[in-house]
Amino acid sequence: MTIKQIILGIMLVGGLFLSGCGKPKHEDFQKTEIELKINVYDTEEQLQREVGDKIGQARWSPDDNKCEIWIVKWDMETAGHELHHCMFGSFHKEQH
């Protein structure tokens, strides 16, 4: 594990539990059965060519049971985070 991976992991965990996320904006949005498409990349650079300056991404709809996520292989923190978006929608704090 490299220093970059360790620091990224700390930032991810800190962001998830301290400042980045909160309760879902639409608390009634919850999916227990979804059709999931997962796009997996070997490196963060490959992923960012597809989704921009992000370490993962999820696209979901409250109107159907389909969701698509983009992640880097073996980044389990981001994979779980994006999967939670598929199940619970948007839960990040509002940007001001």
C-alpha positions in Angstrom: 0.0 0.0 0.0 1.4 3.4 -1.0 1.3 6.6 1.0 -1.1 8.1 -1.5 -3.5 5.1 -1.0 -3.3 5.5 2.8 -3.9 9.3 2.7 -6.8 8.8 0.2 -8.3 6.2 2.5 -8.1 8.5 5.5 -9.6 11.3 3.5 -12.5 9.1 2.3 -13.3 7.7 5.7 -13.0 11.2 7.3 -15.3 12.6 4.6 -17.8 9.9 4.9 -18.1 10.1 8.7 -17.3 13.7 9.5 -18.2 16.1 6.8 -19.1 14.7 3.4 -22.4 12.8 3.9 -25.5 13.0 6.0 -29.0 11.7 5.9 -30.6 11.1 2.5 -32.3 14.2 1.0 -35.3 12.0 0.2 -35.6 9.8 3.2 -38.3 7.7 1.6 -35.9 6.8 -1.3 -34.7 3.3 -0.6 -34.1 0.5 -3.1 -33.6 -3.1 -1.9 -33.6 -4.6 -5.4 -31.6 -2.9 -8.1 -30.3 -3.7 -11.6 -26.7 -2.8 -11.2 -24.1 -2.1 -13.9 -20.5 -1.7 -12.6 -17.7 -0.1 -14.6 -14.4 -1.1 -13.1 -11.1 0.5 -14.0 -7.5 -0.6 -13.1 -6.4 2.9 -12.2 -7.8 6.2 -11.0 -6.5 7.9 -14.1 -8.5 5.5 -16.4 -11.6 6.2 -14.3 -11.2 9.9 -14.4 -11.0 9.9 -18.2 -14.6 8.7 -18.1 -16.1 10.6 -15.1 -13.9 13.6 -14.6 -12.0 14.6 -11.5 -13.7 12.0 -9.2 -12.7 8.8 -7.5 -16.0 7.1 -8.2 -19.5 7.9 -9.4 -23.0 6.5 -9.3 -26.0 7.3 -11.4 -29.4 6.2 -10.1 -33.0 7.1 -10.6 -35.8 7.1 -8.1 -38.2 6.0 -10.9 -36.7 2.6 -11.7 -34.5 0.0 -10.2 -31.4 0.7 -12.4 -28.1 2.1 -11.2 -24.7 2.4 -12.7 -21.4 2.9 -10.8 -17.9 3.7 -11.9 -15.1 2.6 -9.5 -11.4 1.6 -9.4 -10.7 -2.1 -8.8 -10.0 -2.9 -5.1 -11.1 0.6 -3.9 -13.7 -1.0 -1.6 -14.4 2.2 0.3 -15.6 4.0 -2.8 -17.4 0.9 -4.1 -19.4 0.7 -1.0 -20.1 4.5 -1.0 -21.3 4.4 -4.6 -23.4 1.3 -3.9 -25.1 3.2 -1.1 -26.0 6.0 -3.6 -27.7 3.3 -5.7 -29.8 2.2 -2.7 -30.4 5.5 -0.9 -30.0 8.2 -3.5 -28.2 11.5 -2.7 -26.9 11.8 0.9 -24.2 14.4 0.5 -24.6 17.8 2.3 -25.9 20.6 0.0 -23.3 22.6 -1.8 -23.6 26.3 -1.0 
